[in-house]
Amino acid sequence: MSQTSTSALPFTRYQILVVIILAVTQFTVVLDFMIMSPLGDILMKSMHLIPSEFGLAVSAYAFSAGFSGFLTAGFSDRFDRKKLLLFFYIGFVIGTVLCGIAHTYLFLVAARVFTGLFGGVIGSFSMAIVADLFALQQRGRVLGFVQMAFGASQVLGIPIGLYIATNWGWEMPFLMVAALGVVMAGIIGFYLKPINEHLRVKNEKSAFAHLWNTLARRDYQAGFAATALLSVGGFMMMPFGSAFAINNLQVTEQQLPLLFMVAGLSTLVIMPVIGRLSDRIDKYKLFVVASLWLMAMCIWYTNLSVVSLWVAIVLNVLLMAGVTSRMIPSSALTSAVPELKDRGAFMSINASLQQVAGGIAAALAGKIVVQQTNFSPLEHYDTVGYVVVAFSILGLLFMYRVDRLVKRGSSSTPYVSTTAR
């Protein structure tokens, strides 16, 4: 199966609508998770938490999301994807409300677990929908826009969330996300068409057998391993990003929203460009360049001491360029691995491994990073950067295996549902 396309396939009006729905839905889910990082310094000080406790609060979402993904993998190809998306999205909104009314550390951790059970698998359903409704030659552009949620959460959500948290308490950003989630649930219910073409593919296996069969396929295992390794590297630096900026780089709490906003704005520019490039040139080569850039920036950034605000902003933009530029080609390649009959299960397992790996990364970072007091500089953050580089190298090797599988045509030709027309 060739990855290179000399002319991009056009989108139908309904496909454009689907991209918008998935992008905004993903924005709320990403914001709910991402907001924990900039709120880190506020939470640790208001609840008197040490880094390992905050790391657990972050990883609680990821571990429960991973468990939920495995639990739903066997069933994900047996239902209309729209119904699954709507059911789990409503659960995610409820969990986010619980986070907003939490007043103790244990309540917050429990609320994060609940939110992760529902929110953690939404990304996998979105990926399955993208694979169902869009050809491989369109997916780079689609993922470029859908994954702009990552940047949009930093441009819009995080600065607004930080402002609200500073003035009305850290609980209010979660309630803000929940309010937007209620609106999106209504839009999904009314405007998204049923996505059930995969139900026509006869599958005699039980849910457990379907899960096991998907896990056991060697071609799929390469995609799972690559995703897990990339996730460990991607999540390790994030939980302590705001604490490092404030306590080590001497960025003030008032300047922090600007730091996140500019970095996020840069991804809104970068991701569509990378998406178009991913549909036109070799995806793996693009992934390699982005990974090498990310490794260099990780080492540079995590060894910084006090710098001016604008230096911190520029280096954050360069770091984010590496992070986001490898997301799109790697996701597009991985989406081409499973067959139609296994697509939902594959995406659920993949999302589970992504979340579990991210949870392990956050917990591991919490064990590596040391802070003598809530106002002291973080120690050993540079070690986190070196660990990220090690996992990125392993990710390059496993993604090479995925690239070989896709080019060899080991997966079936992507099916584009007639409901997209």
Buried (B, 14 or more C-beta within 10 A) or exposed (E): BEBEBEEEBEBEEBBEBBBBBBBBBBBBBBBBBBBBBBBBBBBBEEBEBBBBBBBBBBBBBBBBBBBBBBBBBBBBBBBBBBBBBBBBBBBBBBBBBBBBEBEEBEEBBBBBBBBBBBBBBBBBBBBBBBBBBBBBBBBBBBBBBBBBBBBBBBBBBBBBBBBBBBEEBBBBBBBBBBBBBEEBBEBBBEEBBEBBBBBEEEBEBEBEEBBBBBBEBEBBBBBBBBBBBBBBBBBBBBBBBBBBBBBBBBBEBEBBBBBBBBBBBBBBEBBBEBBBBBBBBBBBEBBBBBBBBBBBBBBEBBEBEEBEBEEBBBBBBBBBBBBBBBBBBBBBBBBBBBBBBBBBBBBBBBBBBBBBBBBBBBBBBBEBBBBEEBEEBBBBBBBBBBBBBEBBBBBBEBBBBBBEBBBEEBBBEBBBBEBBE
